[in-house]
């Protein structure tokens, strides 16, 4: 399945979503933003998809907003529409889809592209990747939940500095700071991403979705509220087919076969 700006391949219960405007470093215009939302909705509804990989084509992951769109009077949808109809719905989908989403960062991730990457559940990047909060360099402020996730990932002081100064951060530094899960050597990148995605797809994905929900709620819950939610979801997890299969496989000393149910 493909369209002009997004590619989708489903293989071994993994959906590989590729931002596909390589000629402009996969920067977003309206068509691409709406197409990504639609394809993410399809992946959420498709029971054959148990994990999702989000990556880019060419030399970049995503350079953020296509400035040609916002500087052309005939194309410009306006920042209100761009945020409320493009980026905010993308971020909420990444966080609400109850399937693990890997951000496979294959090149520069700048502006909204950087923050879309950071919203993914597990973020990996190869050694030549860089991240940049480019907003302040053109007089804007971080959007796409950058001010939400970045300080939680790396701390208030460092996040403030990166947002204000617009420093470029290497993948190695991003891993050291805890901004991403892991840096992977370039020559092994695609293979390692596929292995990671396949591992997640073969895990008890019902429980993985619950883990995602718990971490989402932990951003705003009190300790008491979080303990109550853990209890509620643990009881649900203990009633799942995956839990029964996991225990049976452990007792029988065999590899479990999880179905995400």
Secondary structure, DSSP 4 states (H G I P E B T S, - for coil): -B-SSEEEEEETTEEEEEE--GGGTT-B-HHHHHHHHHHHHHHHH-TT--EEEEEESTTEEE-SB-HHHHH-TTT---HHHIIIIIIHHHHHHHHHSSSEEEEEE-SEEETHHHHHHHHSSEEEEETT-EEE-GGGGGT----TTHHHHHHHHH-HHHHHHHHHH--EEEHHHHHHHTSSSEEE-GGGHHHHHHHHHHHHHTS-HHHHHHHHHHHHHHTT--HHHHHHHHHHHHHHHHTSHHHHHHHHHHHHTS-------
